[in-house]
Amino acid sequence: MSGLSVRTFRNLLRNKALRAIGFTIAGLVALSMVIFFAYVPPMGLSGAQRGGTNTGGQEVLRVGNYTINEGELEQYLRLIQQGQEPDSLGMQLSQRYQALRSLGEQLAFVSQLEKAGFRASDADIEQFKEEFLKQQLDTIRAQLLPNGKGSDRDLDRALRERGKSLEQVKQELLSPIPEIVFTAQATQSKYIKSLHEKYNPTDEQLRLMFENLYPARIFISQEKHKDKAEARAQAAYNQLKAGKPFAEVVKQYSDDPKPLVDRGGSLPGSDYYTIQDQLSGYLRPEDVSGVLALKPGAFTPPLKDKENRGYYIFTLTKRELKLPDDFEKEKAKYREQFINMRVQQEVFRARMEALRAFKLQIKDPLMAQYEKWFGVFAKPPHEQEKELEAIDNALTPLIAKPTPTTRMAQWLQVQVLAQLRGLAKKTDEKKARQYTERLLTALTRFFNEGGEDLSLRMMRAELLIELGQKEKAIDDLQIAQSLAWRPYDFPQLDRIASLYEKAGRKDLARQAEQLARQRQKQMEEMRKAQEEAIRRQMEAFRKQQAEEQKKQKAAQPRPSAQPPADAKSAQPAAKTPAPQSPAPNTQAGKESATQR
């Protein structure tokens, strides 16, 4: 199951002291996942569907009918960086690629939803604009007005004292954000709203959140037994019907891995809905329902999986229901958790389906080569050299002409040449020397043209030491040491110290080691400070929760004071009204307990 599982919610409930805070945190995490899926960060969009801010440049991404250009990608990068660009070129390149992928995945999701009929109307889009403005203006209001409260007129007066009107601020808030952002949010909101309306769980479905199942299985491989697989599965089933213990039949027939067979086919136990999700990955819905309905000790007939990999026979060794003490009292809360959990799962599946339906076409030449380079690591060694050579050839023209991404292209080419050199050193010494020369040339060109990077400095220093040019290597190491100024750079300083040792400068090595320990100490202090800040935030959160609970108790109506005994006896006995039976609990659109 993706994201938060029922087990996560249940574990939070077991500790009464953490119950209130646990529910809140779990709810926030689940909500944040939904917000993440529903939110498309500000970006421009060109294409046939809707208009948007066009910041220009070449096309870098296409998803269905949508395109993203270079300027729009830069706009998105500035948004997620918030003025903090990564220090190393490798991180910059990785961030650029991840940003492009993120944009593509979000556009694929929006395209999929629009195809399914969840297209936002103009009124929906305007509503989102108003909600966005309200959130932003409330933040400004909290900063400028006493106690963070006041009318729009009060806010306008405070803004004018600072040289701007309320209308000007509204325009400044909206103008950087293309129309497609609100379109996307409205589209995804319609989809999520429909999911909330879809689920109306019964009490039995809520109880299943707290039921643990412990399945075991027998697997008969179609690939191993070919046309005899079905007969073998039936033979195993007949053995079970004859009364042979399940674990013994597993050892005799199952093609599962040996550790699983040795356990008698027992799979890890989990809550009902987690097991349901796991089984749904390879069994048909009706077969999943059959497994989930089993009583302990019962077993299914042979079930063929969806991908025709073979046959499965399932049993449940145990079922146990552990309802929280406040289940009946807090049923509404558990119902909301159930709905949020199912919505989160549906959104996740819809996003995965969107990626299958709408291919991300990366048009940026550098990003295309970066993606190929990333895929090289999964290939066998004899294929890697050919792929790396092709990437190197594709990068050469990108480096020849200066662009904002030239340094990143140079960084990537250096990595490619270093890998080629490493592969050649294992098989062909002559080719390895050629790659060494090309790598050194690429590094020197990078630095001569004004590039700077800590990892590349250390790489060239190590290469120069290997070639016997130790004085030049020491120059590079001293520059690298000056670049390793952040607390988290202490591992790089340790490496610099080891390279100083190889270059014959033990005095410089000791200095680098001392500096590394100072940086490490600073890093540890930062970590402790962060932990303390988190602890204080959690403590403040607990106090806030306690105060809210006190307020809720104080707001509850108190029973009237009892009259004196004499007065009480003098008064006629009041008739106690007969208890009224509660209204029937009608529920529409009930979901089956085994429905995904």
N, C-alpha and C positions, 0 to 999 in steps of 0.2 A: 504494500500500500504506500502510496506517495505521501510525503509530508508527515503531518501529525497522525499517529494511529490512535485507535481507541485505547490501546495499552498505555500510551502517554497520558491521556486524560485520566485513566483509572489510577495510575500510579500517583498522580497528583492528589487524588482523592483520599488515598490511604492514610496520609498524614493529616490529622485534623488541624494541627497548628498551621499547616501550609495550605489548607483547603481554599481559603478565600483568595490568597495571593496566587495559588496554583491555577485556579480557574481563570483568574484575570490574565496571568501571563500566557497560559495556553490559548486563551481566546484571542489575545493580542497577536500571538504568533500566527494563529490560523487566519485571523483577519488580515495580517500583513501579507500573507501569501496571496489572499484574494485580491488585495489592493495591488500587489506587484503584478498579478496577471491582468488586472483591469486597467493598469496605468501605462500609458505610452508617453515617455518623456518628450519634451518639446523638440520637434524636428520639422523640417520642411518636407514637402512631398510634391513631386511633379508626376504627371501621368494623366491618364484619361478619365479617372474617376472623380477626384475632387481637387479643387484648387488649394494652393498653399504658398508659403513663403519660398521663393526661389532664390537661393543665395548663389547660384551659378557654379560653374566648373563641370568637369567631365562626369559622366555617369559612373558610379562606383558599385551600385547594387540594383538588381531588378528582382521583384517578387510579384509574379502574376502581372497585373496591369500597373503596378506601382514601380517607381524608380526613385533612387536616392542619388544625389550628386555630391561632388567633392565638398562644396560649401556647406551642404546640409550635414554631412558627416562631421565636419569640423565644428559646426554649431552644437551637435550632439555631444561631441567629445568635451567641449568647453563646459557643457552643462554637468556632465558626470565628474569632471575633474575639479570643479569648483575652485579654480585658481591654483590647484596643486598638481602640476604635471609630474609624472614619474621621472626619477633622476636618471635612470639608465635607458639607453636606446632599446634594449631588449624588452623592458617593461612598457615603453612607449609603443613599440610595435605590437606587443601582445594586447595592450589596452585598445589600440586602434582596431585590431582584428575582432576582439570581443565586442566592441561597440557596434561594429558592422554586423556581426552575427546577431546581436541583440535587436538591432533595428529590423533585420530581416525576419527574425522569429516573430516579432510583434506585428509586422505587416502581414505575415502569413496567417497569424491568428485572426486579425481583423478581416482579411480576405475570406477566410473560412466562415466566419460568423456572418458576413454580408451574403455569402452564397447560401447560407442556411436561413436567410430571411431576417436577420437581426440588423437591419439598416436603420441608422438613426435619422429621425426627422429633423427639420430645422428647429422646431420647438425643443426637441431633446438637446440639441447642441447649444441653443441659447440658455437653457436651464443649467447646463454644465458651466458655461461661462459665468453665469451669475453665482453659482456655488464656488467657483474658483476665486472670483473677486471677493466674495464674502470671507473666505478663509484667509486670503492675503490681507484684506483690510482689517480683519479682526486682530491679526498679528501686529499690524501698524498701530491699531487703536490701543492695544495693550502696552505699547512702548511710549505713546505720546500723551494719552489721556489719563487723568487721575483714576487710580484703581482699575485702569484698563477699560473703563466704561464711558459711554457717551453716544450721542446721536451722530448721524452723518454730518450735521451742521457743525457740531463740536469738533469733529475730526477735520472738516474742511478748514475751520478757523485755525486749528493747530498746524495744519499743513501750510496754510498761507503765511503763517509766521516764519516758516522755513523756506518760503519762496515758491511753493507749488500749491495748486488747487487740488481738490479731490478728483475732479474730472481728469486733470492732467495725470495724476497718479494711476487712475484706472486705465487710461490709454497706455501709459508706460508699462503697466503690468500685462496688458493683453497683446501689445504690438509685437514683442519678440516671439510669441507663440503662434505657430501656424494654425490655420483652421482645422487641419487634419487631427490635431491633438484632441480637441474637443469632440470631433467626429468619432475618433477611436474610443474615447472614454464613454461616450454615450452608447456606442454600439456594444461595447463589452458590458456595460451596466445593464442593458436590456437583456443580454444573455444570462447574466448572473441573477437578475431578478426572476427570470423564467425558471431557473433552477430552484430558487427558494420556494417558488409557488408549486413546483413539481413534488417536493417532498413534504409529506404530512405523516410522520411515522406513528405507528400504533404503539401501545404500551409494550407489546411483545417485542417489537423491533428495538425499542429502547433497552429492554432487558438483555437482548442479545449483545449489546455493547459490552456487557460485563460477564459474558459467558466464554469460558476458555474451552477450546477444542484441542485434542491431541491425536492427530491422524497418523496412520502408518500406511505403507503402500507396497505393492508388488509391481514391478515394471518389466514388461516383455518387449525387447527391442525388435522392431520391424527390420532394421538394417542387419542385425545379427542373424535372425532366424528366417528372414525372407518370407516365403509363402507358408512356412510352418508356424509363424508367430501366433496367428489366431488360435490354432489348435493347441499350442503350448499354453496360451493364456486360459483357454477353456479347461485344460488339464489341471492347472493350478487352482482354478475355481472349483472344480470337482473335488479336489483334495480338501479344500476348505469346507465344502458342503458335507463331506464325509466325516468332519470333526477334527481334522488335523490342525494343530495350533498354527496361528497365522505366522509366527516367527519362524517355524520350521519350513513352512511353504515358501517364505521369503528366501531362506538360505538355499532351498532346492531349485527355485525357478527364477528369482529376480535378477535382472541385468543392471540394477543400480550399482553405483560405486561401492566398493567393498566396505568402507566405514558405515555406510547406510545399511547394507545387508547385515553386517555384524550387529547392528542395533535392532534387528528384527524389522527393518523398514520404517522405524519410528522417525517421524519428522518433528521439528520443533513445534511445541504447542504455542498457541496464540489466541487472541480474541476472535470471535466469530467472523467479524467483517474483514479482518486481516487474512484469515484462512480463505474466506470467500474470494478476496482479491487474488491471492496466490493461485488458487485452483483455476480461476477464470483466465489465467495466463495461458493455460494449455488444454483445458477441458471445455466442452460445449456447455452452454447455460443449463440445459436440463440435467446434464451429468453432475454439474456443480451442485445443483439443488439436491440431487440424490445423495451425494456425499454428506452435505450439511445436515440432512434429515436423519442420518444414521443414529441408531442407539449404540451405546458402547458394546463392543463385541460383534455387532453385525457387520456385514461387508457387502460391497457392491459386486455386480457381475463385471466381467471385463469391459472396460471403457476405452474406446479408441480416441486418441487425442486429436486436436484440431489440425495438427501439422503432419499427421500420419507417421509419427515417429515410433509408435507402438501402442501397446495396450497397458492399462492400469487397473489394478484392483485395490480399492481403498477400504480401510476400516477405521473406526474411532476407538482408541483404547480408553479414553476417558472424556467426560464432559463435566464441567463444574461451573456453577453460577455463583458469582460473588457480588451481590448487589450492595451498593453503598448504603449506609444507615439512613441517609436522608433521601433515598430514591423517590419515595412516594411524595414527600414534602416538596422536593425540588424538581419535580418531573418536568416542569416547563423549561428549567435551565438545561436539563439533559436533552430535552427535545431540540433546543436551539443548538447544542453542541453536535448532535447527530446531523442536523441539517447542514451546519457549517462544514463538518467533515465530508459529507457526501458532495457538497458543492465544490469543495476544494479538489476532490478527486475527479469530478466531472470536468472542471476547468483544466486540470492537468492533462486528462485524456484528450480533451478537445485541442489543446495546444500541440500535443504529439501528432494527432491526426492532421492538423494544419500543416505541420512540417513535412508530412508525407505527401499531402495534396499539392503544396505550393513549394516548388524548388527555389532555393536561394541561389541566384546567379551572381557571383562576385565578378564585377567588371573591372575593379581596380587592379591593375597589373601587379603591383607590389603585394597586395593582400592575397591575390590568387597564388602567387609563388610562395607566400608564407604558409598558406593552407596546404599546399603540396609538400612543403618542407616538413610541416607538422605530421603529415601522413607517412613520411619516409620511415619513421621510427618503427612502424608496424610491419614493414616489409622485410623479407629475408636479406641477409648481407649481399648476396650476389645480385639482387635487384636494386639495392640502395645506391650503388655507384652510378648506375645509369640514370636514375632519377635525380641524383644530386648534380650530375653534370648538366642535365637539362635545365635545372633550376639556375645553376651558375650562368649558363648561356643566356637565359631569359633575363637575368638581373643585370647583365653587362650594359645593355642599352639604357636601362633605367638610371644607372650610375653616371652615364656619359653626359647627361644634361642636368643642370642644377634645378631642383624642385624642392618644395618644403619637405619632401620625404626622402631626399637623396641620402642623408645620413643613415636613415633606417635601412635603406636598400644596401648601403655599404656594410652596415653591421650584419645584415642577413647573409651577404655574400661571404664575409669572413667566416661565419659559422659553417656555411656550406663547405668552404675550402678546408676548414679545420677537420670536418668530418671525412672528407675525401682523403685527406692526408692520413688520418687515423686508420681508415680502411686499407689504404695502400701499404702502410707500414707492416701489415700482417702478411701481405702476399707478394708485393713487388717493390723492392727497395728503390729501384730507379724511378719508378712513378712517384714514390713517396718523396724523393728529392725534388721532383718537378712541382709537386703540390706544395712543398715547403717554400720554394721560391715564389710561387704564385701567392701563397698566403702572406708571406713577408711583404711582397709588393702591395697587396691589397691593404694591409695594416698601415704601411708607410704612407700610402696615398691618403688614407682616411685622416691620419694625423696632420699631414702636410696641407690638406685642404681645410683645416680648422676644426676637424672633428675631435671629440674627447669622450672617453668612456672608460670607467674604472676596469671593467672586465677585459677590455681590449688592450689596455696598458699592460696588465698582468700577462695576458696571452703573448704579447710581443716580447716582453721581458723574458718569459720562459723559453721562447723560441730562440732569442739571441743567446741566452746562456747555453742552450743546446748546440748552437753554432760556434761557441767559443768567444762571442763578442760581449764579454762580461761588463766592460765599462759602459757600453751603450745600454745594456740591460739595467744597470744600477740607475742610470738616468731615468729610465722608464719607471722603475720601482719607486724612486723618490717622488715622481709626479703622481703615481698611483696612491702612495701613502698620503699625499696632500688631499686627494679626492675622497679618501676614506675617513670623513670627519663626523659621520653620523653614529649614534650609539650602536645601531644595528649593523654597522660595518665591521665589527670586531672579527668575524670569521675571515673577511678579506685581509685584515691586518695580519692575522695568523699566517695566511698563505704568503703574504708579502715577506714576512719574517723568514719563512722556509726558503723563499727564492733568494733572499739576501744570503742565507747560509750557502746555497748552491753557488752563488757568485763569489763566495770567499769573504764576505763582509759580515763577520759575526757581531761586530760592534753595532752595525745598523740593524741586524736581526734582533739584538736585545732591545734596542729602542722601540722597534716595531712591536715586539711582544709586550713590552710595558704599556705601550699605547693601546694595544688590544685589550689588556686587562682593565685599563681605565674605561674604555668604551663598553666593555662587558658589564662593569660595575654600574655605569650610567644606565645601561639597558635594564639591569635588574631593578634599579631604583624606579625607573619608569614603569616597569611591570607592577611593582608593589603599589605605586601611586594609583595606577589604573584599577587595581583590585580594591584598594581602599575607597576609591570614588564609586565603584560599583556597589560595594558594601553599604556605603552611606545612602546611595540612591534606593537600594532595597529596603534599608531601615526606614527611610522617609516614606517609602511606599507602604510599608506595613503600618506605620503610624497613621497615615492617611486612611487606610482601610479601617483601622480600629476606630478612628474618629467618626467615619461615616456610619459604621455599625452602631456606635453610641447614639448618633443623631437619629438613626432609624428607630432604635428602641425608644428614644425619648418622644418621638413623634407618634408612637402607637398609643391609642386611647387607653387610659387607666381605669380600673373599676372604681365606681363611686364608693365613698367612705361608708362603712356600716353604721347604722343608727345605734344609739345607746340601747342597752338590753331592755329597759323599761318601755322606752318608746317603741322598740321593736315588737315587744309582746302585746302592746296596746293596739298596734296596727293590724288590720285584717291581713291574712296571708294572701300574698299576690299569687295569682295563677301563673304557673310556668307554661309558656307557650309550647305546644307540641313541636318537636323537631320536624323540619321540612325535609323531604327527600331531595337530594340534588338533581338538577336537570340532567337528562341523559347526555352522555358525552358522544355526540355525533361527530364523525370524522369522514371527510370526503376525500376521495382519491387516495385510498390507503395503498401503500407500497407493500408488495409481497416481502416477507422476511428474507427471502433468498434472492430478491431482485438486485441487480448491480446498480 
